[in-house]
């Protein structure tokens, strides 16, 4: 059955939209509650889904639920990024702002309400953000954008949607994909699926995309950047950033407001740091340096204690102790060096 058939006829009274309409003032954003704009978002979502079916991520010849959901969520998040950030950034750079902090949960709330409309309350228990291996998205965000962003935004533009309403249309897309995979083919747990959507929105909303129509992949930008930044600097956040700025190297910088927002949504902010480090590892960065800390002392202190209580940079040490060798890295003092 085509995915779009699940949402072919929009209900005359959309409970999710009605609830959201009551939650905002009409003067705040008239395009949100406009029946005409609601229709355009719905039609744009269906058109993208029709095109998406021809290029959907497959595993063993079948659509892969985690990858499919991540595509929709990341494209919606990227549309939100473009709405909020008017100037250009180097593709792949993480850009954080209070506007994003305020805006991305609104997209997630829209998705939550659509799920309720389909009979699933995804907020009835803590969201799952540590995904089973079989469900993890197979595409990186740079691959998603290189493959789908031009077509996505062209469809939104053709339906008269700006970037904000393009992001909202993305939540319709996600809700259709969610219903298909959790209720029709039942190949993913609903709470895992919801977690993938939430993480995808955040990833898209905080990652600077390549120019539309440029044919430029973020991966190429990452590779070029890695030539100039041949190490990842980790440790207490302010100290690590200062070290990288003064002596060279890449670093991970996450706005404290983002951390608070993620925690409020039952999302472990550590996951952002782990994924950022993994991106560098997959790009084969030559070394990972911990500064102003004694790695082995911290490991002995925390190895038998609950990891969720440890500082994030300590959790990264624990991860590297267990996993770095599998990725071709060996420890050398307070560093991990690629073999």
C-alpha positions, 0 to 999 in steps of 0.5 A: 500500500502506498504510504500516502494512502494512509493520509490521503483524505484529511479529516474534516476536523483534525484534532491535532490541529484544533488543539494546536490552534487553541494553544497559540494566538492567531496574531502570532502566526496566521499561516499556522491556523489558516485552513488554506495553509493547512491544506497546502502543508498536507498536499506538499507532504503527500507529494513528497511521500510519493516521490520518496517512495521511489528513493526510500532507504532499503535494507534487505530489499525492504524500507528500513523504519529507522532510516525512513523516519530519520529522513523525514525528521531531519528534513523538517529540522533542516527546514526549521534551521533555514527559517531561523538562520538567515545567513550562511554557515559552513555546511556541517557546522553545529549552530545553536540558538535560543530560537532553535531551543524554542522552536524545535519542541513545537515541531515535536509537539505537533508530531505528538498530537498527530500520533495521538490522532492515530491512537498512540500517546508517545508521551505516556512513558519516557521516550527511548533514545538508546535505539536497538541496533536494528533500528538505528538510522543507516544514513548520516544527516549529510547523506540525507541532505545530499540525497533529498533536500533539494527535492523536499524544498522544491516541493514545499516551494511549489506549494507556497510554503516557506521554510517554517511551514515546510518544517510543519509539513515535515511533521505530517510526513513523519506522522504518516511514516510513523503510522505505517511502520508502527501500526501497518507493518509493525517493524519498529516499536512506537517509542523507539520510532518517536525517539528517532523522530525527536533526535532527527528534528534536533539534528536537522535544526542544529546542523548547517546544511549545504546550499540548495541546488549546490549538489554539495554534500556535507560529507565533503565539507567534513573531510576538508575540515578534518584536514585542517583539524587533525584532532578532537579536543575533549574535557571540561567544556570551557577548557576543551574549547579554549584549548582547541581555539588556541592550539588547533583542533575540533571541539564539541560545543552544545548550548546549555539551553539545548541541554536543558531542553533535551532533559525536559523532553526526556532525551539524554544530552550525552547522545549529542556528544557521543554522535559528534565524537562518532562523526569524527571517528568515522571521518578517521580523525587522527587523534582524540585528546583529553586536556587537563584531565587524567583519563585513567584516574577518571576511568577507575573512579567511574567504571563501577558507578552509574554512568548517567551520573558522570560528567559527559566528558567522563562518559566519553572516556568510558565509551572510548575505553570500551569501543575505541579499539573496534574503530582502529584507535588505541590509547596513549596516555590521555589520548586515543590515536588512530593506528 
